[in-house]
Amino acid sequence: MARVTVEDCLAKVPNRFELVVLASKRSKKIFKGQEPLVENYKNRPIVMALREIAAGKVWPEYE
């Protein structure tokens, strides 16, 4: 996956608002030091979070 698009992520998380919240929470965790679930550590945390979502490695948690 050379480039992550919103459409790639929306295939996994159909609600755009939920996608924004999920990407934000995951990028904060990566920024604080949690190990990314995808390779290519040169990207910014938000890009890595979107790559994880598009790869199906991160999904929303419902309470």
Secondary structure, DSSP 8 states (H G I E B T S, - for coil): --S--HHHHHTTS--HHHHHHHHHHHHHHHHTT---SSS-TTS-HHHHHHHHHHTTS------
